[in-house]
Amino acid sequence: MNITAIYPGTFDPITNGHSDLIERATKLFDRIIVAVAENPGKGATFNLDERVSMAREALGGLEKVEVMGFNSLLVEFVKENNASVILRGLRAVSDFEYEFQLAGMNRRLAPEVETLFLTPAEQYAYISSSLVKEIASHGGDVSAFVHTKVMAALSDRIG
């Protein structure tokens, strides 16, 4: 059986936690599409093309992984790409309520699509894109949290 999973997010920026989860997912699925959401309402630091490019850099060595931008309803993107699974990450209990609500809504919109949750490796459980940007904005070292190309982009953008 050929199973494609969609791992959606804004990835502003993509972190080592995201990369870890995606790498581990390659052992479970035949194909992973990292779906970078345009999401203009979130006020992203990087535009969609920049976020797609950074994700491709960070994930470049992973077979079975493709990075694509999208600006539609997630379940429609899933269907367009013949995927059957939405893959989501859960860092902490605080993520669960929101993710549970999303999974329920997606199931209502597309009952044939399953949502599966993975937890990050322990060393990445506390990393979020928001925290990485905040650390970078104060001149902190984010090299342990993001790919070197992402670190350079953060440095150029927010100092």
Secondary structure by P-SEA (a helix, b strand, c coil): cbbbbbbccccccccaaaaaaaaaacccccbbbbcccccccccccccaaaaaaaaaaaacccccbbbbbbcccaaaaaaaacccbbbbbbccccccaaaaaaaaaaaaacccbbbbbbbcccccccccaaaaaaaaaacccccccccaaaaaaaaaacc
